[in-house]
């Protein structure tokens, strides 16, 4: 198994690019999920959603990207990740779209809505468990990226991940919320021991644990031309080290090709879990 340990405690981090021209950027994106070679069903889900602009067909104000990796058994995990994506589409997309119409909304407003998005999803799972007690124990990871103008706002809970490729280098944005990582933060184990620790896949923070306990990690990333964003589940990062992931993202001619190559690489290494990737690229508008 491969991993990329990164232990941080900051609740909000901003990643800024080098100085650049302020011309408008255009986004191309693609998402893909695959059951892998071992699991009987796919409990991963993803969402790629543009915020349409009223000025004309194809015009967008921004984008939302999300990945979720369900846990709690074949049925429970599938239900948890599906309900989470439905919650985002039904309750959060309209609010975020309205924020996009302001062009440059206050970051605090976007972060507030991201946190609300996660808590709505958690409540959706809680309500479903109340109706169907056999689903008790289900949950899901969730990593969401909202692009508004030249800013990417990231919300995160669990051990799916968000990366940015800038200048050919792969930068990890999110932190894994696992018991092994928590032990490393406390100094109980070394950071280097996280990758092989028995609790490396045991979540410490997830959708479904209860809105009052849920901790939403948030980040702000200033985007520039040439930047590539990857959201993925641990079916990719547990099978493929960071260097090959970066190489695939650098050489792929399109986000679609990048997703196909990432999934193929994970399956080529054994495909022990469901694997999901969402790739978005920013370039100067023509």
N, C-alpha and C positions, 0 to 999 in steps of 0.2 A: 504494500500500500504506500501511496505517496501523499504527502500533505505539505502545507506551506505555513507553518506556525507563525502567528503574529499576535502578540499579546499587548493589548492596549486597554486603557480604562477611560479614555476620553469619550464623553457622551455625544460630542459634536465636533467634527473635524472638517476643516476647509482645505481643499487641494486646489492650488492655483497654478495655471499654466504660465509659460514665459510670455513676455510682451509680444503682442501680435496685432495685426490689422483688425479693425472692427467691422469688416464686411460681414454681411449675413451668412449664416451657415445653413446647409441643407443636410438632412438626415436620411440615411438608408438603413433598413433594419430587417432582421429575419429571426424567427424562433423555430426550434425543433426539439422534439422529445422522442425518446426511444426506450423500449422496455428493457433493453440490454439482453444478455445471454443466459441469465440465471433466474431472475425473478419471474414468477408466473403472471404478474400483472403490473401495470404502470400506475404508480401513485403520484407521479410528478405531473404538474400542470404549469403552463406559462401563459402570459398575456402580452400582446403587443397592441397598443391602442393609441392612435393619433387623436389629438384634440382638433377637430375640424374648425376652419375659419370660414365665416359667412361670405367672405369676399369672392370665393370662386371654388370650383371643383378641384380637389387635390390640395388646396391650400391648408396649411396646418399652423396652429398656435404653439403646439408642443407635442410631447409624446409621453406615454407611460409604458414602462417595461416591468414585468414581474415574473418571478419563478417561485414555485412552491413545491415542497417535497413532503408528502403526507406520511404520517406515522400512526401506528396503532392497529396493525393488521391489514390484511388485503382489503377488506371492505372499509374499515375505519379510515385508513390513510387516503384511500381514493375519495371518500366522501369529504374528508377534511380539506384536502387541497381543492376539490371542485367547489365546495361551498365558499371557500376563501376567495377564489377568483370571481364567483358570482357576486359576492358582497362588494368587491371592488368595482365591478362593472355597473351594478345597480345603484350603489350608494355613494361611491367616491369619485367616479369619473365625472359626473356632472359638476361637482364642487370644484374639482381640480381644473376642469375646463373653464369654469368661470374665473378662477384665479389667473389662468393663462391669458384671458382677455385683457387683463391689466398690464400685459407686456412685461413689466418689471415688478411683480408683487414683492412685498416684504418677505425676506426669507423666513421670518418667524411665523408668518401666516401659512406658508407652505409646510413648514415643519409641524405646525399644529394640526394641519389637515392630514399629514402623513401619520402622525400618532393616532388621530381619530380613525383613520383607515384601518390601522392594525387592531384597534380596540373594537371597531364594528365587526371585523372578521372574527375576532375572538368571541364576541357576543353571539354571532351567528352560529358558531359551533356549539356554544353552551346551550342555546335554545334548541338546537337539533338533538343534542344528547338528552335534554329533558323530554322530548317527544319520543326518542328512540333510545332507551337506556342501554341497549346492546352495543351502542357505539361509544360507551363510556371509555375513556382512555385515548380516544383519537386526538390527533393534533397535526400540525404541519409547520414547517419552516416557511418563512416568507421574506423575500428580498425584492424591494420595489425601487425603481429609479424613475423620477419624473424630470423630463427635460423641458425647461422653459427658457427660450432664448439661448444664451450661452452658459446657462447654469444647469447642472444636474443635481437634483436633490435625492438623496438615497435614504431609505428606511429599511431596517433589517432586524430580524429575529430568527435565530437558529443557526444552522451551519451551511446553508447555501451561501453563495458569495457574489460580490461585485468587484470587478477589476477594471482598470483603465490602462490601455496601451497608449503610451505617449513617447514619441521619439524612439520607437522600437522597444521600449522597456515596459514590462508588465508591472503595474502598481496595484497592490491589493488595497481595497478601500474598506471592506468590512472585516469584522472579527468573528471567529467562530464562537457560538454560544454553547459550549459543551462543558461537561464536568471536568474533563482533562485540562481544558484551558483555564477554568476557574482555579484548579489546583496549582497551575503554573503561576497565575496572578498572585496567589497567596504564598508562593515560594515553597510549597510542599513538594513539587517536582520541578525539574529543569524544563525550560521551554523546549529544548531538544528532545525531551522524553514524550512530548504530547503526541507525536506521530504514531507511536507504538503503544500508547497507554491503553489499558482495557476499557477506560471510559472515554476514549477519544470520539466515539459516536453517540454518547449518551447526552441528550440535549439538556441544557440548564435554563433555556429560555425559548418559548415557542408559542405559536398561536394555538389556543385551546387550554392554556394553563390557568386562565382566569384573567380578565382585564385588569384587575387590581394589582396583580403580580407581574404582569407582562412589562418588560423593559424594551422600548423601541430605540434602537441605536440609529442615529441620524448623522449624515455627512453632507457637505456642500462641495461640489466639484466645479470649478470654472473650466468650461470646454473651449477647445481651440480646433482649428482645421487640422485634420489628420488624426484626431483622437478616435479611438475605438473603445467602446464599452462592452464588457462581457458580464452577463448575469448567468449563473450556472448552479446546478445542484451538486451535491457531493458525489454523485455517480460519475462526474467528470474528474473532480479534484482528488478523489480517492484512488483513481486509476492512472491519472496522467500528471506528471510533475509540472511545475510552473514553466520550465524552459521549453518543452515541446508545445505547451499551450500558447506561449508567446510566439513561437516560430510559426505555428499554424495561423494565428491572427495576423501576423506580419505578411505572410505570403499569399493568403487567400485573396482572390480577386474581388470577392463580394461577401457581404454578411451571410448570404445563403451558403456559399461554398465553405466559409469558415465554420458554420454550424455543422454541415455535413462532415467535414474533416474532423472536427472535435469529437462528434459522436462516433465516427468510425475508429478514431484513435482509442477512445475509451473501450469500445468493444474489442478492438484488437489486443488490448491489454487484459482481456478477460471478461469485460462487461458484467461485473458482479452486481451491479445495481442499475436501476433506471437512471438514465442520463438525459439532462435537459440543458440547452444552451440558447441564450438570446444574445445576439450580436448587433450592435448599432455603430455606425460610422458617421463622423461629421466631416464635411468638406465645404469649401467656400462655394457659395451659390454662384451659378453662372451669370 
